Amino acid sequence: MDAFTTGLMQRIRSTEHDLKRAREDGDDFLVEVEQGELDDLRRIAAKHGVQVAARGR
């Protein structure tokens, strides 16, 4: 795995974690922010052919 893919996957995992925490905390604004970030990261991954396992929203 190259540095780009490794970094992208790390950012996706981190954002998924932050999204989960925001949901657990009931922070609707932060949920929207983190979901937007996650959507953007997944689009970048798809554009570059990086396979990302889809997780529930």
Helices and strands as residue ranges (DSSP letters): H 3-25, H 28-47
